[in-house]
């Protein structure tokens, strides 16, 4: 005898409040390549709802201008390609990162890279997911954020903030590259404010 099917109505991913996400972005030291990279990566995940794997798989050529606007191309799960225009803040973060670290000419190189040992400069090695997780935890500690966040927290934070600001669930699902709005609803934490 089989039991009833389990249907999850709420995700378990920790979410940041809008002001915490803003503080996290604003506390990055943008005078260093690592600070520019970290702000661009966190901004990409917050504003485009990108999965960490898709963000870290990006090449420099995956940030491009189309119709006078900056766009990003994400290589999602299952080999799906997902292109979307950037929020104006994300445009600023990516432009400062690409220009400040002189990455624009290396079109085929990884967008997010490790720091070369002892140099404080970017290497040619793609940033591993474990390093991105450690960076997020380190940045959260520096911004005095008590929530135990991870890379996926930015996806939930971005979706929740977007919906709180009047965005539609259907548009959020398209931006997050979800085939069903039911999946997107798992990331919606507006009811937590009650």
Secondary structure, DSSP 8 states (H G I E B T S, - for coil): ---------S-------HHHHHHHHHTS-TTSHHHHHHHHHHHHHHHH---HHHHHT-BGGGEEEETTEEEEEEE-GGG-EEEEE--HHHHHHHHHHHHHTT-TT-TTSBSSEEE-TTT-SEEEEE--HHHHHHHHHHHHHHTT--S---TTHHHHHHHHHHHHTT--HHHHHHHTT-SSHHHHHHH--GGGG-
